[in-house]
């Protein structure tokens, strides 16, 4: 072994010694090359943020923080307020989570705790396959199937039963916040369920066995032993789904109605930050209009990155800590 290794050590070139490479030069080169690729992605992300922030400076200098709180978006009069888009983005994403999280957690619990072994992989594959469907397909389904169904059946039923609430008042158009939230919920389900399933699979089997040995039922073992352990990871999965909902563009644009108004009714059309970027960027000719769109993109970029970072930290916390995600 010494006779084989010594020629490799002696083969180190003066360049390797100059660069401070120790050990096998090939390993050191591979380490530096992969490190460069990782650093390049970080630099690319920072460069995108800087470019959008620079483009948004004219709007920030003109409107200041009033850009976020302003409710008027009028390119003809050079008046720009992003509040309707922020409102539409937040409400549609929260509505999507309200609809998607119970379904996603139910799917994750069934596949990780209750489903027969022969069904777990096929069912998990089918659920994750929803994430591979192009968003424009969801949008077309929303236009031709979901919106007419909401207009003729769901919205009238909600108005009859819950019409005393402002959420379910107004004309039944089919296209609006409710349609956008439902489409987003369907698109969020595979993300939340797959991450939640991974988090639940990381729970030690000893917790389940201990709960069952003490006389707990399957549901009690999941509720009292598994879910508390995986709490922070499940929260991270929900935040990842929220990041997915915030950034979705095409499907929501096709069904949400695209009207820059703030309404308390889920039946009313609305607008999202991603939708206004897709609809108006190609038509924006004035410098201030382009700057306003760039600032919206920058805000969406920052919020999405922060949510994903927090979600990844919470998911990783479940795996690292011996007591799981419990505080």
RAGIDA-V778447 format. One record per backbone hydrogen bond with DSSP energy under -0.5 kcal/mol. NH is the residue of the N-H (numbers start at 1). CO is the residue of the C=O. If there is no record, write none. Layout:
{{NH | CO} {NH | CO}}
This chain:
{{5 | 1} {6 | 2} {7 | 3} {8 | 4} {9 | 5} {10 | 6} {11 | 7} {12 | 9} {17 | 13} {18 | 14} {19 | 15} {20 | 17} {21 | 16} {28 | 24} {29 | 25} {30 | 26} {31 | 27} {32 | 28} {33 | 29} {34 | 30} {35 | 31} {36 | 32} {37 | 33} {38 | 34} {39 | 35} {40 | 36} {41 | 37} {42 | 38} {43 | 39} {44 | 40} {45 | 41} {46 | 42} {47 | 43} {48 | 44} {49 | 45} {50 | 46} {51 | 47} {52 | 48} {53 | 49} {54 | 50} {55 | 51} {56 | 52} {57 | 53} {57 | 54} {60 | 56} {61 | 57} {62 | 58} {63 | 59} {64 | 59} {64 | 60} {66 | 63} {67 | 64} {68 | 65} {69 | 65} {70 | 66} {73 | 71} {74 | 72} {74 | 79} {77 | 74} {78 | 75} {79 | 74} {80 | 78} {81 | 72} {82 | 67} {83 | 70} {85 | 82} {86 | 82} {87 | 83} {88 | 84} {89 | 85} {90 | 86} {91 | 87} {92 | 88} {93 | 89} {94 | 90} {95 | 91} {96 | 92} {97 | 93} {98 | 94} {99 | 95} {100 | 96} {101 | 97} {103 | 99} {104 | 100} {105 | 101} {106 | 102} {107 | 103} {108 | 104} {109 | 105} {110 | 106} {111 | 107} {112 | 108} {113 | 109} {114 | 109} {114 | 110} {115 | 110} {119 | 116} {120 | 116} {121 | 117} {123 | 119} {124 | 120} {125 | 121} {126 | 122} {127 | 123} {128 | 124} {129 | 125} {130 | 126} {130 | 127} {131 | 128} {132 | 129} {133 | 130} {137 | 134} {138 | 134} {139 | 135} {140 | 136} {141 | 137} {142 | 138} {143 | 139} {144 | 140} {145 | 141} {146 | 141} {147 | 142} {149 | 145} {150 | 146} {151 | 147} {152 | 148} {153 | 149} {154 | 149} {155 | 150} {157 | 153} {158 | 154} {159 | 155} {160 | 156} {161 | 157} {162 | 158} {163 | 159} {165 | 162} {168 | 165} {169 | 166} {173 | 171} {175 | 173} {176 | 174} {176 | 255} {177 | 268} {178 | 266} {180 | 176} {181 | 177} {182 | 178} {183 | 179} {184 | 180} {185 | 181} {186 | 182} {187 | 183} {188 | 184} {189 | 185} {190 | 186} {192 | 188} {193 | 189} {194 | 190} {195 | 191} {196 | 192} {197 | 193} {198 | 194} {199 | 195} {200 | 196} {201 | 197} {202 | 198} {202 | 199} {203 | 200} {207 | 204} {208 | 204} {209 | 205} {210 | 206} {211 | 207} {212 | 208} {213 | 209} {214 | 210} {215 | 212} {216 | 211} {221 | 217} {222 | 218} {223 | 219} {224 | 220} {225 | 221} {226 | 221} {227 | 222} {229 | 225} {230 | 226} {231 | 228} {234 | 230} {235 | 231} {236 | 232} {237 | 233} {238 | 234} {239 | 235} {240 | 236} {241 | 237} {242 | 238} {243 | 239} {244 | 240} {245 | 241} {246 | 242} {247 | 243} {248 | 244} {248 | 245} {253 | 249} {254 | 250} {255 | 251} {255 | 252} {256 | 252} {258 | 270} {259 | 270} {261 | 259} {263 | 261} {266 | 167} {268 | 265} {270 | 256} {273 | 85} {276 | 272} {277 | 273} {278 | 274} {279 | 275} {280 | 276} {281 | 277} {284 | 280} {285 | 283} {290 | 286} {291 | 287} {292 | 288} {293 | 289} {294 | 290} {295 | 291} {296 | 292} {297 | 293} {298 | 294} {299 | 295} {300 | 296} {301 | 297} {302 | 298} {303 | 299} {304 | 300} {305 | 301} {306 | 302} {307 | 303} {308 | 304} {309 | 305} {310 | 306} {311 | 307} {312 | 308} {313 | 309} {314 | 310} {315 | 311} {316 | 312} {317 | 313} {318 | 314} {319 | 315} {320 | 316} {321 | 317} {324 | 321} {325 | 229} {326 | 323}}
